Amino acid sequence: MITIKTMPKEALGELLAYLADNESFSSVEKKLDGCMTVAEIRTALRELAVEVKREAASEDINAKELVKG
């Protein structure tokens, strides 16, 4: 079974981006009681997706450099 800890970072980034674009977050907004809007939740997930993808790309570049080294 894949967990967040074992999931490839690129896949996790794609999942976060998908959720940001396709999830309604109606229950989350209610549970947060106005602390965050749906737009803020989407923005946070998109930012997290970008950072996770960036980290995955950086790790991939570093791994390729080690192989060349």
N, C-alpha and C positions, 0 to 999 in steps of 0.2 A: 504494500500500500504506500502511495506517495503522500508525504506530509509536507508542510511548508519547509521544514528543515532539510528534506531530501529532494525537493523539487528543484529542477534547474532554474537558476535566477532569471534567465530569459523567459521561461514559461511563466514564472511568477509575475514578471513585469507585464506580460501579455494578459494574464488573468486580471490583474489589478486595473489595467486600461479598459478591458472589456466590462468589468463591473462598473467602472466610472461612467462608461457610455451607455450601459444598458439596464442597470438596476434602478428601480424607482426610489428606494430608500424611504418609503413612506413610514414604515414602522420605526426605523432608526431615528427619523426626525422627531417623531412623537416621544420616543424614549429619551432623547436628549433634551427634551423640554425647552426647545428654543435656543439651546447653547450653540448649535451649529445649524446652518441651513443646508438643504440638499445641495445647493451650488457649492458651498464650502466643503462638503463631504466629497463631492465629485472632484473638485480642485485638489484636495489633499491626496486622493487616490491617484489622480493623474501625475502629480508631482512625485509620489512614491514610486509609481510605475517607471517614470523616467529615470529616477535615481537607481532603481534596481537594475534596469536595463543597462545603464551607464556602467555600473559596477560589474555586471556580467561581461560587458565588452572589454573593460579594463583587465579583468582576470583572464579573458581569452587572449588578449594581446600579450600579457605577461607570460602566459603559458607557451605561446608560440615563440617568444623570444628565448625562453629557457631551452626549448627544443633546438633552436638555431645555435645557441650559445656554445 
